[in-house]
Amino acid sequence: MANESTTTSLNDLIAPIVQEAMFVASETSIMPGLVKVFQVPANAGKVLQVPLYPVQTIASDVGEASDLSNTEISTGVANITLTEAGIMTTLTDMARNHSVSNVVADLGKLFGEAIAKRHDRALTGLFSSFNTQIGVQPDELEVKDLFEAYATLKANAVPGPYFGVFNPKSIYNIKKTLTNTFVNPNASAVVNQAMSEGYIGRIAGIDIFESSNVVESSATDVTNAVFSRDALGLAVAQNINIETQRDASLRAEEIVASTRYGVSVLHNSYGVKLIGDNQIN
């Protein structure tokens, strides 16, 4: 009876693991808070079609009692195809029942961070698709590059606000030359832990974030980006799903966490890629 009263069945642990994983995932991801997010309902197919509206030209002057000429507004479509990603770990009965750590919190943190990184890296991997490039390998990024990125987007009538997401090694040179120049973070704009810790400040009208999930594109350079929220899209059919399978001979449970999501560029002209070096010097 002692064992029955102190041993928690794995089924009882699933809900807390899911809750912890969902919380950690939302707290440790930056990109979903900076792009357009679409929730995909059940039985809606594997491809989400997002209508895209062009930037309209300026309205025309017209004389009194004169007809306006018709302006055709044609929409494009961005197809976001869902894919699956997951992580699996094996939890032994010994670890579950006798671990001195909180197994629920440990697994939830592990799964949440893994899903958050997958979403962030899938989105930052789209930076190279933007039409305009600033900087060349292996030059360091400079403050003028941020002003050029802002001016490029503004001149093309790209709707704000503008976000910049940089690998820490790429943004280092700018940080060291502008240590006390960044505007202090706006608490109301920082929605989770990752954004709070990754938010450097605002310069040139751009909210600057740094993240290790901006993966180095080669041995010497990183593709960072400044973009509008409407530049990229994230479709989520399922944030996190957790399932178990018993392996009796191993006296353990396989625990699988998975997500169904998709990413796509919505407007190539709504972002600017900035090529920076990946050296700290």
Secondary structure, DSSP 8 states (H G I E B T S, - for coil): -HHHHH---HHHHHHHHHHHHHHHHHHS-SGGGTSEEEE--TTS-SEEEEEE-----------TT----------EEEEEE-EEEEEEEEEEHHHHHH-SS-HHHHHHHHHHHHHHHHHHHHHHTTGGG-SEEE--TT----HHHHHHHHHHHHHTT--S-EEEEE-HHHHHHHHHHSTTTSB---GGG--SHHHHHHEEEEETTEEEEE-TTS-BSSSSEEEEEEEEGGGEEEEEEEEEEEEEEEEGGGTEEEEEEEEEEEEEES-GGGEEEEEEE----
